[in-house]
């Protein structure tokens, strides 16, 4: 259940980040973000004020996924 919440948070944050990239920088940055994930990270570094919220929410979701999988593995054995 924790892992599912993490996946949903990461998914919504990723979509929010893509929307922010498109609004601020246009379709070329958006296309680069689809094909090369490092482009999204570079964009967040260059545009911290616009990108910090979805980026940090995505990190939170990833952390929840890790915690959920560790908890699930602990109870499975």
TORPA-4810 file (N, C-alpha, C, O; in nm, 3 decimals):
<nodes>
NODE_1_0.082_-0.119_0.000_0.000_0.000_0.000_0.086_0.125_0.000_0.055_0.223_-0.068_X
NODE_2_0.196_0.123_0.077_0.287_0.237_0.079_0.350_0.254_-0.059_0.365_0.365_-0.109_X
NODE_3_0.385_0.142_-0.120_0.449_0.146_-0.251_0.354_0.203_-0.356_0.396_0.279_-0.443_X
NODE_4_0.228_0.166_-0.350_0.129_0.219_-0.444_0.115_0.370_-0.430_0.105_0.441_-0.529_X
NODE_5_0.113_0.418_-0.308_0.108_0.562_-0.284_0.229_0.632_-0.342_0.217_0.740_-0.401_X
NODE_6_0.346_0.572_-0.325_0.468_0.629_-0.381_0.465_0.635_-0.533_0.509_0.733_-0.593_X
NODE_7_0.413_0.529_-0.594_0.402_0.527_-0.740_0.309_0.637_-0.788_0.339_0.707_-0.884_X
NODE_8_0.195_0.652_-0.722_0.099_0.756_-0.762_0.156_0.895_-0.745_0.139_0.981_-0.831_X
NODE_9_0.224_0.919_-0.634_0.286_1.050_-0.611_0.391_1.078_-0.717_0.396_1.188_-0.772_X
NODE_10_0.475_0.981_-0.746_0.579_1.000_-0.848_0.520_1.024_-0.986_0.570_1.107_-1.062_X
NODE_11_0.413_0.953_-1.018_0.349_0.969_-1.148_0.291_1.109_-1.164_0.314_1.176_-1.265_X
NODE_12_0.216_1.153_-1.065_0.155_1.286_-1.072_0.263_1.395_-1.074_0.251_1.492_-1.148_X
NODE_13_0.368_1.379_-0.994_0.477_1.476_-0.993_0.550_1.479_-1.127_0.591_1.585_-1.173_X
NODE_14_0.567_1.364_-1.188_0.632_1.358_-1.320_0.552_1.431_-1.426_0.608_1.502_-1.509_X
NODE_15_0.420_1.412_-1.424_0.334_1.483_-1.518_0.339_1.632_-1.491_0.344_1.712_-1.585_X
NODE_16_0.339_1.671_-1.365_0.349_1.814_-1.329_0.480_1.874_-1.377_0.483_1.988_-1.424_X
NODE_17_0.587_1.798_-1.366_0.717_1.846_-1.413_0.717_1.864_-1.564_0.768_1.964_-1.615_X
NODE_18_0.659_1.769_-1.636_0.652_1.782_-1.781_0.569_1.902_-1.823_0.603_1.971_-1.919_X
NODE_19_0.461_1.928_-1.752_0.378_2.046_-1.782_0.458_2.173_-1.756_0.451_2.268_-1.835_X
NODE_20_0.533_2.177_-1.646_0.614_2.295_-1.615_0.723_2.316_-1.721_0.750_2.429_-1.761_X
NODE_21_0.783_2.208_-1.766_0.886_2.219_-1.869_0.827_2.274_-1.997_0.885_2.362_-2.060_X
NODE_22_0.711_2.224_-2.035_0.647_2.272_-2.158_0.608_2.420_-2.147_0.630_2.497_-2.241_X
NODE_23_0.550_2.458_-2.035_0.506_2.597_-2.018_0.623_2.694_-2.021_0.613_2.802_-2.080_X
NODE_24_0.733_2.657_-1.959_0.847_2.749_-1.946_0.938_2.746_-2.069_0.984_2.851_-2.113_X
NODE_25_0.963_2.628_-2.124_1.070_2.618_-2.224_1.027_2.565_-2.360_1.105_2.571_-2.455_X
NODE_26_0.908_2.514_-2.373_0.861_2.474_-2.504_0.876_2.326_-2.534_0.915_2.245_-2.450_X
NODE_27_0.843_2.295_-2.658_0.830_2.156_-2.700_0.966_2.085_-2.715_0.972_1.963_-2.698_X
NODE_28_1.073_2.157_-2.745_1.202_2.090_-2.761_1.254_2.036_-2.627_1.304_1.923_-2.622_X
NODE_29_1.242_2.114_-2.522_1.281_2.064_-2.389_1.191_1.949_-2.347_1.237_1.852_-2.286_X
NODE_30_1.063_1.959_-2.380_0.969_1.852_-2.347_1.007_1.722_-2.419_1.010_1.615_-2.358_X
NODE_31_1.038_1.732_-2.548_1.077_1.614_-2.625_1.208_1.555_-2.570_1.222_1.434_-2.559_X
NODE_32_1.301_1.642_-2.536_1.426_1.594_-2.477_1.403_1.522_-2.345_1.470_1.424_-2.315_X
NODE_33_1.307_1.572_-2.267_1.276_1.509_-2.139_1.215_1.371_-2.157_1.236_1.282_-2.074_X
NODE_34_1.139_1.352_-2.264_1.081_1.220_-2.291_1.188_1.118_-2.327_1.185_1.005_-2.279_X
NODE_35_1.283_1.158_-2.411_1.379_1.063_-2.463_1.504_1.047_-2.377_1.566_0.941_-2.376_X
NODE_36_1.542_1.153_-2.304_1.661_1.152_-2.220_1.626_1.209_-2.084_1.619_1.331_-2.069_X
NODE_37_1.603_1.125_-1.984_1.561_1.174_-1.852_1.656_1.274_-1.788_1.614_1.354_-1.704_X
NODE_38_1.783_1.272_-1.824_1.879_1.366_-1.768_1.843_1.510_-1.807_1.877_1.604_-1.736_X
NODE_39_1.774_1.526_-1.920_1.732_1.659_-1.964_1.637_1.721_-1.862_1.645_1.841_-1.835_X
NODE_40_1.549_1.641_-1.805_1.459_1.693_-1.702_1.537_1.741_-1.580_1.506_1.845_-1.523_X
NODE_41_1.637_1.666_-1.542_1.719_1.705_-1.427_1.795_1.834_-1.455_1.804_1.921_-1.369_X
NODE_42_1.850_1.846_-1.575_1.920_1.968_-1.614_1.823_2.085_-1.612_1.857_2.194_-1.564_X
NODE_43_1.702_2.065_-1.663_1.602_2.172_-1.664_1.567_2.215_-1.522_1.555_2.334_-1.494_X
NODE_44_1.551_2.119_-1.433_1.520_2.153_-1.293_1.634_2.233_-1.232_1.609_2.330_-1.159_X
NODE_45_1.758_2.196_-1.261_1.872_2.272_-1.209_1.874_2.414_-1.264_1.908_2.508_-1.192_X
NODE_46_1.837_2.430_-1.390_1.839_2.563_-1.452_1.718_2.648_-1.411_1.726_2.770_-1.410_X
NODE_47_1.607_2.584_-1.378_1.481_2.653_-1.346_1.429_2.604_-1.212_1.318_2.551_-1.203_X
NODE_48_1.508_2.622_-1.108_1.477_2.564_-0.978_1.343_2.611_-0.923_1.267_2.529_-0.870_X
NODE_49_1.311_2.738_-0.935_1.186_2.789_-0.877_1.063_2.722_-0.938_0.967_2.692_-0.866_X
NODE_50_1.065_2.697_-1.067_0.950_2.633_-1.132_0.950_2.481_-1.113_0.844_2.419_-1.110_X
NODE_51_1.068_2.423_-1.101_1.078_2.278_-1.100_1.097_2.212_-0.965_1.092_2.090_-0.955_X
NODE_52_1.119_2.293_-0.860_1.152_2.229_-0.731_1.036_2.150_-0.672_1.057_2.043_-0.616_X
NODE_53_0.914_2.201_-0.683_0.801_2.131_-0.622_0.777_1.994_-0.684_0.772_1.895_-0.611_X
NODE_54_0.761_1.984_-0.818_0.741_1.849_-0.873_0.862_1.758_-0.856_0.847_1.637_-0.839_X
NODE_55_0.982_1.815_-0.861_1.103_1.735_-0.844_1.110_1.675_-0.704_1.136_1.556_-0.688_X
NODE_56_1.086_1.758_-0.603_1.092_1.709_-0.465_0.977_1.612_-0.435_0.995_1.516_-0.360_X
NODE_57_0.860_1.636_-0.492_0.749_1.541_-0.475_0.781_1.408_-0.540_0.744_1.302_-0.488_X
NODE_58_0.849_1.411_-0.653_0.890_1.288_-0.718_0.990_1.211_-0.633_0.984_1.088_-0.623_X
NODE_59_1.082_1.284_-0.570_1.177_1.218_-0.479_1.104_1.156_-0.359_1.138_1.046_-0.316_X
NODE_60_1.005_1.226_-0.307_0.924_1.172_-0.198_0.855_1.043_-0.240_0.855_0.945_-0.166_X
NODE_61_0.795_1.044_-0.358_0.729_0.923_-0.408_0.826_0.808_-0.426_0.793_0.694_-0.396_X
NODE_62_0.945_0.839_-0.476_1.047_0.733_-0.492_1.089_0.677_-0.357_1.108_0.556_-0.342_X
NODE_63_1.103_0.766_-0.259_1.136_0.719_-0.124_1.028_0.629_-0.066_1.058_0.529_-0.002_X
NODE_64_0.904_0.666_-0.089_0.793_0.582_-0.042_0.794_0.445_-0.111_0.763_0.344_-0.048_X
NODE_65_0.828_0.442_-0.238_0.839_0.314_-0.309_0.947_0.225_-0.246_0.927_0.105_-0.229_X
NODE_66_1.059_0.285_-0.213_1.168_0.209_-0.152_1.126_0.158_-0.014_1.147_0.041_0.018_X
NODE_67_1.067_0.246_0.066_1.022_0.204_0.200_0.917_0.095_0.189_0.919_-0.002_0.264_X
NODE_68_0.824_0.111_0.096_0.720_0.010_0.077_0.775_-0.124_0.037_0.727_-0.228_0.083_X
NODE_69_0.875_-0.125_-0.050_0.931_-0.252_-0.091_1.012_-0.318_0.020_1.012_-0.441_0.033_X
NODE_70_1.081_-0.237_0.100_1.156_-0.294_0.213_1.060_-0.351_0.317_1.083_-0.461_0.368_X
NODE_71_0.954_-0.279_0.347_0.855_-0.328_0.444_0.787_-0.454_0.390_0.766_-0.550_0.465_X
NODE_72_0.754_-0.455_0.263_0.692_-0.571_0.203_0.784_-0.693_0.207_0.739_-0.804_0.235_X
NODE_73_0.911_-0.673_0.180_1.007_-0.783_0.184_1.027_-0.833_0.327_1.048_-0.952_0.348_X
NODE_74_1.021_-0.741_0.424_1.041_-0.781_0.563_0.925_-0.868_0.612_0.945_-0.964_0.687_X
NODE_75_0.803_-0.834_0.569_0.688_-0.912_0.614_0.667_-1.039_0.532_0.597_-1.130_0.575_X
NODE_76_0.727_-1.045_0.414_0.710_-1.164_0.328_0.795_-1.281_0.378_0.759_-1.396_0.356_X
NODE_77_0.906_-1.251_0.444_0.993_-1.364_0.484_0.971_-1.408_0.625_1.036_-1.501_0.672_X
</nodes>
